[in-house]
């Protein structure tokens, strides 16, 4: 009876580990599917990777890189089925998102924080969907929660949970920056990723953990044959390449799997397990209280993949009108400056954080950035 019980526990653990890789099995690469995000709110300087301004109420498509400047934020609502996946990309950050659908009909929504920090809130999680947030050195698989991920200049990734929980594990870039098809078809890399998943930890509300590049390198150094295979030119050439041909994928998989002897494959996961899992720490009370206030303005809306730009703009406007006072306080927090009211000669009043530029003014409001010529200004109200 005891053997049966232990076997059942092992099956459950392995199944849970596979689920962290995505909704489909770890051997299923799935296929990329389009996904949209509505821009709920922008303050400061926010652009796409190509330099186009990101504006409140617009629709962004998967793969779009979002860049925020200093004293800037961008709130997004990602269309994740019936779920509400709301994200706040904070100052000096780079962020993008995408989705994959698997053979079993499930979908995985991926958010990638390249630098900086971002807050996440997931409501109404769908049973057949998975939600994964990644930094350079870590992956957080979400169950329905409020948490923040931040990336330091050296690539270290910290995740702090404020409500709910996440499964937090190391991320080896040399493996997971390869095309999904390579990772899914390689037996060696499947074992590697499964080992990383099993080497993770559960972060609950009030807990945080940090994964450094040194921590991740230890997992790779524990498997030198895998490291050598990843450095093969045919494999390394596919790093961050998402349009690899079937032949390129086949060659890379062969290089990797042939480089690791059969007897060594059985030890890949064991070697990773010998390294310590991410060490948890308590989130300071002050941080918990501060984030609780921030989440008050991170309110989602209903969005879907078929939503038009006009529909999104209308819903965002309605949402921001209802949250106007809180969003204005958010602007003040971003710029660390109190709001004022600009009184125009026409009698119009414009409230927001005001900066003077020569003889003219820029006002950051809930509705966006407003430029006012000095000749139009009658005075101020505080």
N, C-alpha and C positions, 0 to 999 in steps of 0.2 A: 504493500500500500504506500509506503514511504517513497519508493522509487517512482511510482506513478505520480505522486504529488509533486516531487521534484521535477519530473519531466514536464508536467503541466505548467509549473511556474516558469520553467525555461522557455516553453513555447510562448507564453504570454509576454515575457520580457523581449524575446526576439521580434514578436509581432509589433510590440510597442515601438521598438527601435526602428522597424521598417516604416512605420507610420510617420516618423519624424522626417524622413526623406521626402515624403509627399503623400498625397492621398492614395496614389497608386502604389504598387509594390516598388521596392528599390531597384528591381530589374526592368522596370517600365519607364522609359524616358518620357513618355507622353508626347504631346504636340503643343506648340505654342498657340494660344488662342488670344484674340483681341480683347482688351479690357480698357475701360475708360475711367477717368477721374474728374470730378467737378472741383474747380478751384473755389473754395468757400470764402477765403479771406486772404488778403495780401497786405503786408505793411513793410515799407522799405523797398529795397532793390532786389527783385526776384526775376530771374530770366531762365530760359531754357538753355541747354548745352550749346545751342547755336547762337545764343545772344538775344533771342526774341523776348520781349517783356511778357511776364506772366501776369494776367489780370484777373481780378475777382469775377466769378460768374462764367468763366470760360471752361471748355472741355479739353483735357489733355489725353493723349493716347499712350498705350504701353510703349516702353522704351524711351520715352521723353525724359531727358535729364533735367532736373530742377536744381538751379543754383541760387542760393541766397547770399546776399552780401552781409556786411556788418550791420547791426541794428535792423534786422529784417526777419520776417517769418512768412511762411506760406502754409495755410490749412487746406487739406485735400480730403475729399470723400471718394474713395475708390469703389467702383461698382463691383461688389463681390457677392453676387446673387442676392439672397434675401438678407444677408448680413450687412451691418454698417461698419465699415473699416475706415476710421477717421485718423488722419495723420497730421501732425504739426511739424513741419520742417523748420528748424530753428536757424539762427544766424550762422553764416559762414559754413554752409553745408552743401553737399551734393547728394541727390537722391533720385532713384528711378524705381519703376515697378513693372511687373509683367505677370502672366498667368500661364499655366500649362494644364491640359486636360489629359486624363489617363484612360487606359482601356476599360477600366471598371466604371467609367462615367463620372468619376470624381474630378475635382479641380483643386489645384494648389495656387494660391495667390502669393507671389513673392514681392517683397519690398527690399531694396538694396540701399543701405546707407554707406556711401563711399567715404564721406568725411563729415565732421560736424556732429550734430545731434538731432534727434527727432523723437516726438512723443506719439504713442499709438493708443487707440481705443477701439476695441472690437466688441460689438453688441450683436446679439441674435446669431450666434455662430451656427452655420449649417452643418448637419451631420456628415454630408458627403463632400465637405470642403476642408482644406488645410490652409493655414496661414503662417507664412514663414518670413521672418525679418532677418536680414544678414548684415554683418559688418565685415571688415577685412579678416578678422580672426575668430569670429563667433557666429553662431546661428541660434535664433530664438524661435521655437515652434510654439504657437500661441493657442491657448484653449478658450480664451474669452477674457479679456483683461485690460488693464491700463498699465503701461510700462514705458520706459524711455531707454533708448540706446544711444550711446555717444562714442565717438571715435577720436582717439588722441592722435597727435602728429606722428607718432611712431607706429600707428596702426592698432594699438591696444583698443579693445572693444569692451565697454562696460555696459551692462544692462541692469536696470533697477526696476523692480516690480512694485506698483502702488496698489494694485487690486487684482485679484485672480492669481494666475500662475503661468509660467512658461517653462518649457524644457530648453535648457541652455547647454550648448555643446561647443567644442572647438571646431574651427573651420580651417582646413588646409587649402589655401588658395591654389596651389599648384594642381590640386585634384579638382576642386569645385569651380575653377575658372575654365575648365575644359567643357566642350559641348556636352549637353545632357546625354546625348547618344553614346558618347565614349564612356562616360561613367556607368551608364546602365548596362552596356554590353560587355564591359570588362569584369571578369570574375574577381580579379585582384582589387580593382577600385571599389567594387561592391562590398568586398570584405573590409576595405579601408573605411568607407563611409559608415558601414554598420558598426564598426569598432568605435568610430568617433561618436556615433549616436549613443552607444551603450556607455561611453565615457562621459556623458553629459550629467547634468544634475537638474533637479526640479527647484526652480526659484518661486517662492511664495511671496505674498504681499509683505512688504517690509524688508525684503532681502535683495541683495545685489551681488554681482560677480563680475570679474574682469579677466579677459583672456588676452595675454600679451603675445607678441610674435615668438618670443622665446618659449612660451608654453606650447604653442602650436608646433614649433620646430622640434620639440621633444617627441611629439607623436610621429613626426616624419622620420626623425633620426632613429627611432626605434625600429624602423623598417627600411634599412639601407637599400635593399633590392628595389623596393618601390620608388625610393628617392632617385636612384639611378635611372630607372625606367622613365620617370617623369622628365628627366633631363635629356632624354633622347631627342634629337632635332625634330624628328617626325611628330613627336608628341608635343614638345614645347611650342612648335609652330601653331598649334591649335589653341593656345591660351587666349581666352577672351574672344575666340572666333565663333560666331553663332551661325555662320553659313557654310560650315564644313561640308564637303561632298561625302557621299557614302563611301567612296574609296579612301578618302582621307581618314574617315572614322575607322574603317576596317583595318587600315595599316597601323593606326595608333593603338587600337585594341590588341592587335597581334604583338606589337612591340612590347606593350606593358605586360600582357599575360605570359609571353614567352620569356621575359626577363626574370620572372620570379618562379623558381622551381616549385613543383607541385608540393614537395614536402614543406616548403617555406610558407605556402599560402595558409596552412592551418594555423600558423603562429601570428598572422598579421593582427587579428583582433586581440589576441592574447597580449602581444607586445604593447598595444595601445592601452589595454586595461591595466598594465603595470604602472602607467603614469597616473598621477593623482588627478581626480576629476576637478572641475572648476571649484575654487574655494569661495564659499559664500561669506557675506558680511551683512551687518544690519544697516539699513538705510537710516540716516540721521532723522530725528523727528522734525527738524526744521525743513529738510528737503521734502518729507512726506506732506507737511502742511502747505508748503509753497506749491507743490505740484497739484494738490487738491484744489487750490484756487485757480490754477491755470486750466485745469480740466473743465471748469465751469463754462468757459467760452468755447471749448472744443465740442460743439454740438453737431451731430450729423443730420443728414437729410436722406430721403429715399432717392437713390439713383439706380440706373440700370444701363445695360450695354446699348439699348435702343434709344436712350434719351437724346433729344436734339439739343443743340446749343441754346435755342430759345427757351426750351423747357428748363434746362439747367439754370440759366440766368434768372428766370422767374422764381424758381425754388430757392436759389441762393439769396436773392433780394429779400424774399419773405423771411427767410431764416435770419439774415443779418439785421433786419428791422426789429425782429423780436428780441435779438441779442444785443441791441445797439449799445446800451449802457455798459455791458460787460466787455464788448469788443473795443469800446473807446478806452476803457481801463487797460485793455491789453496793449493798445497802441502806446499809451503812456508808459507802460512797463517796458516795451521794446525800445523806446527812445529815451527812457529814464527822464521824462519831461512831462509836466502837467499840461493839460489841454487849456486852450484859450479860445476866445471867440473873436473872429475878425468881423468888424462891422463895415459893410460897404456903403458907398454914397447912395446906392440904389435902395438901401434899407435892408438888404439881405444880410443874414448873419451866417457865418461859416464856422462851425466848431471843430477843433482838432488840435493836433500838435503843430505849432507854427514855427517855421524857420524863415528868417529873412535872407534873401539873396540879392545883395545890392539894394536897389530901390524896390524890388519886388518880393513876393512872399510865396512860400510853398506850405500848403496845409495838408497834413496827413489825417484823413477822415475815415470813418467806417466805409464810406462809399468809394474810397480811393484817394489818390494824390491829386490835389487841386492847385493850379498855378494862378496867382492873382497879381495883376499889375499894381504897383504902388499908387498910381494915380486914381485907382478905384476905391482906395481904402479911406474910410472916414475915421476909424479909431479901433480900439480894442475893448473887450470886456473880459474880466478875469473871474 
